[in-house]
């Protein structure tokens, strides 16, 4: 009886030790699986929404910006003619001012290919103004509206717009296609915007002449030399 009791006690102890081992393994597996599922499930939808929303929201805004920029560029490109026409209406009478887009200007030496001046000779420049519109109109060809500016390097030497006395306007009515020519002479004196008294004269060297004005547009720069 004692032997049977010992055998039964041995089997009972073995069964009690096996159950905790099984339950221990389940408790290890469960914590490992449970955090991984919630971590994966929210991350997928949130990533999907984040990817879609930014890509969807900027796409209309650039297109809107591009449309506005295209519209501005279109107006800007047309404003060279259309915008200008709003500021300067199309002339209806000969005394009305010509629109800048209807005026063609050329600028050159008065004596063809004369680029060297010596012995105190004054350079002369020829300006030609042509109205391309059907309507006869008026252009101011005075020394301020058509400014001749002489420079040597970065030195501003002379300008026809400096200290103009009296009425600086010289209005001319221009028929379509009929050129109006005039000559601007530089007497080699320096000029100053503050109208100071000076007897300074231009020294021998290289100079450049440019024409400025609302109707001038883009004309070539003229380079010339003064010699003693």
Protein Blocks (a to p, Z undefined) as FASTA:
>chain_A
ZZmmmmmmmmmmmmmmmmmmmmmmmmmmmmmmmmmmmmmmmmmmmmmmmmmmmmmmmmmm
mmmmmmmmmmmmmmmmmmmmmmmmmmmccdfbfklccdfklpccddddfbghiabdeehi
acddddddddfbfbdcdddfbfklmccdddehjbcfbdfkgopehjfbdcddddehiacd
dddddehiacdfklpacfbdcdedddddddedfklmpaddddddddZZ
